[in-house]
Amino acid sequence: MMVTLEDVQAARQRIFDRIYLSPCARSETLSRLAGCQAFLKLENLQMTGAYKERGALNKLLTLAPGDRPKGLVAASAGNHAQAVAFHAGRLGISATIVMPEGTPLIKVVNTRNHGARVILNGSSYDEAYAEARRMEQAEGLTFVHPFDDLVVIAGQGTIALELLEQVPDMEAVLVPVGGGGLLSGMAVALKALAPAVKVLGVETELLPSMLASIEEGRLVTVDAATSLADGIAVKRPGEITFRHVQKYVDEIVTVSEEEIASAILYLLEKEKTVSEGAGAVTVAALLNHKVRGLEGRRVVAVVSGGNIDVNVVARVIERGLVRDGRLVRINVALQDKPGQLAKVSAVVATHRANVIEVHHGRAFSHRFGDTTLQLTLETRGPDHIEDILRALRERGYQVERI
């Protein structure tokens, strides 16, 4: 069976008064950097921080009356978990969520705060999924699949109906891909109502399970990997979603972990919005020109979620600053005698760099009687770094960038 436009339209009618109509505004900065007319659909602003509420709520509202008292069970890396827990609580249905042991703490805490029983099991989504299916049988619970379910897919597709009203002349849309529920639902609606719109999926290159499956013409299981985009870190797409993607999606591209990290930082710094890795892959694809033929086109990037651990944000910011040349670490070889640190500091100060960290040690110096000064500096960019290195070398210092 396949999801139809009528299914998506019915889902919208069913959930519209319980789901936030997320904004979709043009980004001047992203448009300039990507070379197209870029719009951001901010699903990270949903109550539970991600689009997953749509499919979960649609599923819960269509449960048979006899299934509600039994309770629900779901497996999720976080966003589906929170969506099921939140709406189950509002509808008075008990929910059990099985999450991988490495799920970001914020997602675990938020799921529990919504009233669900949380069980951490396994190192991946697939292992959590297996445990949830076991509990379904053992405890007589109703399983709510995060993506491979016709009703869930129809709920996710409601984003496309909103986009057709918010950006009626859009020419392409980029959608994150993990299991494929979001991409499938949106593609069904878009190809029915606006067949000329290009529907593009974006995966992390560490787990390109949907792309591999499309290329092989059959479902493919890829090796497990730890990705910054944990919300789409799925080893094998769904059978139902695979059929939909095969039929309706124009292209799937991948982005690297560094590109994802850079996109998270871009969204935080330039767009003033917090995105998790899975939500930022579409922006990463635009920033790195992964799709050809979008120049000058009206393109929507779906930012699917914003549930990211603050510790991860801190690491992303630091790595992004290093990559952009705004944070650098250097080693300077010095004679081990008074006044040398002051002289180096004077050079750094003259060039208006900010010293973040200093380490002064003798054990690993190049020659006996020397010392090594390790400096972490806040700079304005690559050219600024080169100016500082040149100035130190002109004064006879041996300098290496780490």
C-alpha positions in Angstrom: 0.0 0.0 0.0 1.0 3.6 -0.6 0.2 6.9 1.1 -2.1 9.1 -1.0 -2.6 12.9 -1.1 -6.0 12.3 0.5 -4.3 10.6 3.4 -2.0 13.6 3.9 -4.9 16.1 3.6 -6.9 14.1 6.1 -4.0 14.1 8.5 -3.7 17.8 8.3 -7.4 18.2 9.1 -7.0 15.9 12.0 -3.9 17.5 13.6 -3.9 21.2 12.5 -5.2 22.6 15.8 -2.7 20.7 17.9 0.5 21.3 15.9 2.4 24.6 15.6 2.4 26.2 12.2 6.2 26.6 11.9 7.5 29.6 10.0 9.2 29.5 6.6 11.1 32.7 6.0 13.6 33.7 3.3 17.2 33.8 4.6 19.2 36.6 2.9 22.5 35.3 4.2 21.9 31.7 3.2 20.6 32.8 -0.2 23.9 34.7 -0.8 26.1 31.8 0.4 24.2 29.1 -1.5 23.5 31.0 -4.7 19.8 30.5 -4.6 16.7 32.0 -3.0 16.8 30.0 0.3 13.9 29.6 2.7 14.1 27.8 6.1 11.2 25.8 7.4 11.8 25.8 11.1 10.3 22.6 12.5 12.8 22.8 15.4 10.2 25.3 16.9 7.6 22.6 17.5 6.6 22.0 21.1 8.9 18.9 21.4 11.6 20.4 19.2 11.0 18.4 16.0 8.6 17.6 13.2 7.9 14.1 14.6 4.9 15.4 16.5 2.9 15.4 13.2 3.2 11.7 12.4 3.0 10.6 16.1 -0.2 12.6 16.7 -1.8 11.4 13.5 -1.1 7.8 14.6 -2.4 8.3 18.1 -5.6 10.0 16.9 -6.4 7.0 14.6 -5.9 4.3 17.2 -8.8 1.9 17.7 -10.6 2.7 20.9 -9.7 -0.7 22.3 -5.9 0.0 21.8 -5.7 3.1 23.9 -6.1 1.5 27.4 -3.3 -1.1 26.5 -0.7 1.6 26.2 1.9 2.3 23.6 5.6 1.4 23.0 8.0 3.1 20.6 11.7 3.0 19.8 13.5 6.2 19.1 16.8 8.0 19.2 14.9 10.9 20.8 12.5 13.0 18.7 9.9 10.4 18.0 10.1 9.4 21.6 9.3 12.9 22.8 6.5 13.3 20.3 4.8 10.1 21.3 5.3 10.8 25.0 4.0 14.4 24.7 0.8 13.6 22.7 0.1 10.3 24.5 0.2 12.2 27.8 -2.2 14.8 26.4 -4.6 12.1 25.3 -4.3 10.1 28.5 -2.5 7.1 27.0 0.4 5.5 28.8 3.7 5.3 26.8 6.9 3.3 27.0 9.8 4.5 25.0 13.0 2.4 24.3 16.0 4.5 23.5 19.6 3.6 22.6 22.0 4.0 25.5 23.9 6.7 23.7 20.9 9.0 23.2 21.6 12.6 24.1 20.7 13.3 27.7 18.4 16.2 26.8 16.2 13.9 24.8 16.0 11.3 27.6 15.1 13.9 30.2 12.5 15.6 28.0 10.9 12.2 27.2 10.6 11.4 30.9 9.3 14.8 31.7 6.4 14.2 29.3 5.4 11.3 31.5 6.7 8.3 29.5 8.5 5.3 30.9 12.0 5.4 29.4 14.1 2.3 28.9 17.7 2.6 27.6 18.6 -0.5 25.7 21.3 -1.2 23.0 23.9 0.8 21.3 21.9 1.7 18.2 18.3 2.5 17.1 18.1 -1.0 15.6 18.8 -2.7 19.0 16.3 -0.4 20.7 13.8 -1.2 18.0 14.2 -5.0 18.6 13.6 -4.5 22.4 10.5 -2.4 21.7 9.1 -5.1 19.5 9.8 -7.7 22.1 7.9 -5.6 24.7 5.0 -5.1 22.3 4.5 -8.9 22.4 5.3 -9.5 26.0 3.2 -6.7 27.5 0.4 -6.4 24.8 1.3 -2.8 23.9 0.6 -1.0 20.6 3.8 -0.3 18.7 4.2 3.2 17.1 6.8 3.0 14.4 8.9 6.2 13.9 8.8 6.1 10.1 7.7 2.9 8.4 3.9 3.4 9.0 1.4 4.7 6.5 -0.4 6.9 9.1 2.9 8.3 10.5 4.1 9.1 6.9 0.8 10.9 6.1 1.3 13.0 9.3 4.8 14.0 8.3 3.6 15.0 4.9 1.5 17.8 6.3 4.7 19.9 6.2 4.5 19.9 2.4 0.9 21.3 2.4 2.1 24.2 4.6 5.0 24.9 2.3 2.8 25.1 -0.7 0.9 27.9 1.1 4.0 29.6 2.6 6.2 29.5 -0.5 3.7 28.8 -3.3 6.3 29.3 -6.1 9.1 27.1 -4.5 11.1 25.1 -7.0 12.9 22.7 -4.8 12.8 21.4 -1.2 15.6 19.7 0.7 14.5 17.2 3.4 16.6 15.2 5.9 16.5 11.4 5.4 17.0 8.7 8.0 14.3 6.0 7.9 12.5 8.1 5.2 9.1 8.9 6.8 9.4 12.7 6.5 10.8 12.5 2.9 8.1 10.0 1.8 5.2 12.0 3.2 6.3 15.3 1.8 7.1 13.8 -1.6 3.7 12.2 -1.9 2.0 15.6 -1.4 4.4 17.7 -3.4 4.3 15.4 -6.5 0.5 15.3 -6.4 0.0 19.1 -6.1 3.2 20.6 -7.5 4.9 17.9 -9.6 7.5 20.4 -11.0 9.0 20.9 -7.5 12.3 19.0 -7.0 12.2 16.8 -3.9 15.7 16.2 -2.6 16.7 14.0 0.3 19.9 14.7 2.4 21.6 12.0 4.5 24.8 11.8 6.5 27.5 10.2 4.5 28.3 7.9 7.5 25.0 6.1 7.2 23.7 6.6 3.6 21.2 3.7 3.9 18.5 5.2 1.7 20.9 6.3 -1.0 22.5 2.9 -1.0 19.1 1.2 -1.2 18.0 3.4 -4.1 21.2 2.7 -6.0 20.9 -1.0 -5.4 17.2 -1.1 -6.2 16.6 -3.0 -2.9 16.8 -2.4 0.8 20.4 -2.2 2.0 21.7 -2.3 5.5 24.8 -0.2 6.1 27.4 -0.5 8.9 26.5 1.2 12.2 28.3 4.5 12.9 28.2 7.3 15.4 27.0 10.5 13.7 26.5 14.0 14.8 23.1 13.6 13.0 21.9 11.0 15.4 18.3 11.6 14.5 18.8 10.2 11.0 21.5 7.6 11.9 19.5 4.6 10.6 21.2 1.5 9.2 18.3 0.4 7.1 15.3 2.4 5.8 11.8 1.2 6.0 10.2 -1.1 3.4 7.2 1.3 3.0 9.3 4.5 2.9 11.7 2.9 0.4 8.9 2.3 -2.1 7.8 5.9 -1.7 11.2 7.4 -2.1 11.8 5.2 -5.2 8.6 6.5 -6.8 8.6 10.2 -5.8 12.0 11.5 -4.8 14.2 13.2 -7.4 17.6 12.9 -5.8 19.4 12.0 -2.6 22.8 13.6 -1.6 25.0 13.2 1.4 27.0 15.5 3.7 30.0 15.0 5.9 30.2 15.3 9.7 32.3 18.4 9.3 29.8 19.9 7.0 27.0 19.1 9.4 28.9 20.7 12.3 29.5 23.8 10.2 25.8 24.1 9.4 24.8 23.8 13.0 27.2 26.7 13.8 25.9 28.7 10.8 22.3 28.3 12.0 23.3 29.3 15.5 25.4 32.3 14.6 23.7 33.7 11.5 20.1 32.5 11.7 19.8 32.6 15.5 18.2 29.2 15.6 19.3 26.0 17.3 19.4 22.9 15.2 20.4 19.3 15.9 22.7 17.5 13.5 19.8 15.8 11.7 18.0 19.1 11.3 21.1 20.9 9.8 21.9 18.5 7.0 19.7 20.3 4.5 21.5 23.6 5.3 24.8 21.8 5.0 23.8 20.6 1.6 23.1 24.1 0.5 26.2 25.7 2.0 28.4 23.1 0.3 26.5 23.1 -3.1 25.7 19.4 -3.0 22.8 19.7 -5.5 23.4 21.1 -9.0 20.9 23.2 -10.8 19.6 25.2 -7.8 21.3 28.5 -8.8 18.8 31.3 -8.5 16.0 28.9 -7.7 13.5 29.2 -4.8 14.6 26.5 -2.5 13.2 25.4 0.9 15.5 23.7 3.5 13.6 21.8 6.2 15.3 22.2 9.6 13.6 19.2 11.1 14.7 19.4 14.7 16.5 21.3 17.4 17.1 18.8 20.2 20.9 18.9 20.6 22.9 18.4 23.8 24.5 21.6 25.0 27.8 19.8 25.4 27.7 18.9 21.7 26.9 22.5 20.9 30.0 23.6 22.8 32.2 21.1 20.8 30.6 22.1 17.5 31.2 25.8 18.2 34.9 25.1 19.1 35.5 22.9 16.1 33.8 25.5 13.8 35.9 28.3 15.1 39.0 26.2 14.4 37.8 25.4 10.9 37.0 29.0 10.2 40.4 30.2 11.4 39.0 32.0 14.4 40.7 29.7 16.9 44.2 28.4 16.5 46.8 26.6 18.5 50.5 27.2 18.0 53.8 26.0 19.4 56.7 28.5 19.9 60.2 27.3 20.7 61.9 29.6 23.2 65.1 29.9 25.0 64.6 28.9 28.6 65.3 32.3 30.2 63.4 35.2 31.8 61.4 37.5 29.6 60.8 35.2 26.6 57.1 34.7 27.4 56.6 38.5 27.6 58.2 39.1 24.3 56.0 36.6 22.5 52.9 38.0 24.3 53.8 41.4 23.1 53.9 40.2 19.4 50.5 38.6 19.9 49.1 41.7 21.6 50.4 44.0 18.8 48.5 41.9 16.3 45.3 42.1 18.4 44.8 38.4 19.0 43.3 37.2 22.2 45.1 34.5 24.2 42.7 31.8 25.4 45.1 29.3 26.9 48.8 29.1 27.7 50.9 26.0 28.3 54.6 26.3 29.1 56.7 23.1 29.2 60.3 21.9 29.0 60.0 18.2 28.6 59.0 18.2 24.9 61.2 21.0 23.7 63.3 20.5 20.5 66.7 21.2 22.2 68.0 20.9 25.7 67.9 24.4 27.3 64.8 25.4 25.3 61.2 25.4 26.3 58.0 25.1 24.3 55.2 27.7 24.6 51.8 26.4 23.4 49.3 29.2 22.8 45.6 28.9 21.9 44.5 32.2 20.3 41.3 33.7 19.3 41.8 35.3 15.8 39.8 37.1 13.1 40.4 34.4 10.4 43.1 32.6 8.3 44.8 35.9 7.1 45.1 37.1 10.7 46.7 33.8 11.7 49.3 34.1 8.9 50.1 37.7 10.0 50.8 36.5 13.5 52.9 33.5 12.4 54.9 35.7 10.0 55.6 38.3 12.7 56.9 35.7 15.1 59.1 34.1 12.5 60.5 37.5 11.5 61.7 37.9 15.1 63.5 34.6 14.9 61.0 32.3 16.7 60.5 28.7 15.6 56.7 28.4 15.2 54.5 25.6 14.2 50.7 25.5 13.9 49.1 22.5 15.5 
